[in-house]
């Protein structure tokens, strides 16, 4: 099966505007336009071709960045939003150099690929996912190992043993008692068959993604915002002002948060749900 570069580029651009378009639907469309009977293996061949094409694009882009002198591995992170990070000569100091917000979204889940044991067996489910060593070099996509460095950061005892994040609110909203994010971290376990349960995002006030990480078999645990904020303060010195609304418990006015970003990325959910780990990350990397 021969696939032209123009067809691959057309698919790349089309999915950047319509993320819910799947490879199989596109392959069927091309077959119909060319009066060719669709065969299931066409989808697999096109998927392999688009993976190779995107790798070529990434390597050519890396060579371009090197030619432009952008050799800092964190260049894309430090320049994720030009209005926030670009400084002009003799610019007056600002009270806050960047305004940003944190939030989690559970749309971009991915199913576990496991062989379920019989009902009588107490054995855990066995993974049947095909090994895939491919990785993506993206300074904005935080690794699971980095995020897990902060998993115990909120375990220190507090001065108020029975305190709650909403104790200071005069009129808590009705969702405070129901929202799972306000539960103790030890209870935030995802019940279901999902390996990645969503994406945790750090975005600036202009709607540009600064950094993001996967939520692995859990809800919005404290390690996700802690890791992203630590990464920000380490690489982009402040002062910063950051908003993080946990289930309307910290502020009843911060209702938008990252929703304007997620309202666009939610279209990816149709393609990420059954994707492999690498293909899910590739879809998210392309979108953000």
SVG drawing of the C-alpha trace seen along z (x, -y; Angstrom):
<svg xmlns="http://www.w3.org/2000/svg" viewBox="-26 -51 49 71">
<polyline fill="none" stroke="black" stroke-width="0.4" points="0.0,0.0 1.5,-3.3 0.7,-6.5 1.9,-9.9 3.4,-12.5 0.6,-14.9 -2.0,-12.5 -0.1,-12.1 0.3,-15.9 -3.4,-16.3 -4.3,-13.9 -1.9,-15.7 -3.4,-19.1 -7.0,-17.8 -6.6,-16.1 -5.1,-19.3 -8.4,-21.0 -10.7,-18.0 -9.0,-15.8 -11.8,-13.3 -11.1,-12.1 -9.7,-8.5 -7.2,-6.8 -9.8,-4.2 -12.4,-6.8 -9.8,-8.7 -8.5,-5.5 -12.1,-4.5 -12.6,-7.9 -9.5,-7.8 -10.5,-4.3 -13.9,-5.5 -12.6,-8.6 -10.3,-6.3 -13.0,-3.6 -10.9,-1.0 -12.5,1.6 -11.4,1.0 -9.4,3.8 -8.8,3.9 -5.0,4.0 -5.1,0.7 -5.8,-1.0 -2.7,0.7 -0.5,-0.3 -1.7,-3.9 -1.1,-4.0 2.5,-2.9 3.0,-5.4 1.7,-8.3 3.9,-7.3 7.0,-7.4 5.8,-10.7 5.4,-12.4 8.8,-11.1 10.4,-12.7 8.6,-15.9 9.8,-15.9 13.4,-15.2 13.4,-17.9 11.9,-20.4 14.7,-19.5 17.3,-20.2 15.6,-23.6 15.6,-24.5 19.3,-23.7 20.0,-25.9 18.2,-28.7 20.3,-28.3 17.4,-26.9 19.6,-24.2 18.2,-24.5 16.2,-21.3 13.6,-23.4 13.3,-26.1 9.8,-25.1 8.7,-25.1 10.2,-28.5 8.7,-30.0 5.3,-28.2 3.5,-31.6 5.1,-34.5 2.9,-37.2 3.8,-35.8 7.5,-35.0 8.9,-37.5 10.6,-40.6 11.5,-43.8 14.3,-46.2 13.8,-48.5 10.5,-46.8 9.0,-47.9 8.9,-45.2 5.5,-43.6 3.8,-42.6 3.4,-39.1 5.3,-38.0 2.8,-35.3 -0.8,-34.4 -1.7,-30.7 -4.1,-28.0 -4.0,-24.3 -6.7,-21.8 -7.3,-18.1 -9.5,-16.6 -10.7,-13.1 -11.7,-13.0 -8.4,-11.7 -8.6,-8.3 -7.0,-5.2 -8.2,-1.6 -6.0,1.0 -5.0,3.8 -5.3,6.8 -6.4,10.4 -9.1,10.6 -8.8,13.6 -11.8,15.9 -14.4,15.0 -13.2,17.7 -9.5,16.6 -7.9,14.1 -5.0,13.5 -4.5,9.9 -5.2,9.1 -2.3,9.8 -1.2,7.1 -1.4,8.1 -0.2,4.7 2.5,5.0 5.8,3.6 6.6,0.3 9.9,-1.5 9.1,-4.6 9.2,-7.9 8.5,-11.5 11.0,-14.3 8.7,-17.0 9.9,-19.4 6.2,-20.3 5.1,-16.7 6.2,-15.7 7.3,-12.1 5.6,-9.8 8.9,-9.4 9.3,-13.1 5.7,-13.5 6.1,-10.6 8.9,-12.4 6.2,-14.6 3.8,-11.8 4.7,-12.1 5.1,-15.9 1.7,-16.4 2.0,-13.7 3.4,-15.9 1.0,-16.4 -0.8,-19.7 -1.5,-21.9 -5.2,-21.3 -5.7,-17.5 -9.4,-17.7 -9.1,-20.7 -10.7,-20.9 -9.8,-22.9 -13.2,-24.6 -13.3,-25.4 -12.8,-29.2 -15.7,-29.4 -18.8,-31.2 -21.1,-29.7 -19.6,-26.5 -21.2,-25.5 -23.3,-22.2 -20.6,-20.4 -18.1,-20.6 -19.4,-17.5 -19.7,-15.5 -16.5,-16.4 -14.0,-13.6 -11.0,-16.0 -11.6,-17.1 -11.3,-13.6 -8.1,-12.5 -5.3,-11.5 -5.3,-8.0 -8.8,-7.5 -8.4,-9.0 -8.2,-5.7 -9.8,-5.2 -12.4,-2.5 -12.5,-1.0 -10.4,0.3 -8.3,-2.8 -4.5,-3.0 -4.4,-6.7 -7.4,-8.4 -6.9,-11.8 -4.6,-14.7 -3.5,-17.4 -2.8,-20.7 -1.0,-23.9 -2.1,-26.7 -1.5,-30.5 -4.2,-33.1 -3.9,-33.2 -5.0,-29.6 -1.6,-28.2 -0.5,-24.9 2.7,-25.4 3.1,-21.8 1.0,-18.7 1.2,-15.2 -0.8,-12.0 -3.0,-11.1 -2.2,-7.4 -4.9,-5.2 -6.0,-8.1 -8.0,-11.3 -6.4,-14.7 -3.8,-13.9 -1.6,-16.5 1.5,-15.3 0.2,-16.6 0.0,-20.3 3.0,-20.1 5.2,-18.7 4.0,-21.3 4.4,-24.2 7.9,-23.1 8.9,-22.8 7.6,-26.3 9.4,-27.9 12.7,-26.1 12.8,-27.1 10.8,-30.4 11.6,-32.5 8.6,-34.4 6.8,-36.1 3.8,-34.1 0.1,-34.0 -1.4,-30.6 -5.1,-29.6 -6.1,-26.1 -9.8,-25.5 -10.4,-22.1 -14.1,-21.3 -15.3,-24.9 -13.8,-24.5 -11.1,-27.1 -13.0,-29.8 -16.5,-30.0 -15.5,-32.6 -12.7,-30.6 -15.2,-28.6 -13.4,-28.7 -9.9,-27.5 -8.6,-25.4 -12.1,-24.7 -11.5,-26.9 -8.5,-24.7 -10.2,-21.4 -13.3,-22.3 -11.1,-22.0 -9.0,-19.0 -12.0,-16.9 -12.4,-15.9 -9.3,-13.7 -11.1,-11.4 -12.6,-9.4 -9.1,-8.4 -7.2,-8.1 -9.6,-5.7 -8.4,-2.6 -5.0,-3.8 -1.6,-2.4 0.4,-4.3 2.7,-5.8 -0.1,-6.8 -2.1,-8.4 0.9,-10.5 1.5,-11.3 -2.0,-12.6 -1.8,-14.8 1.7,-16.0 0.4,-17.1 -2.6,-18.8 -1.0,-20.8"/>
</svg>
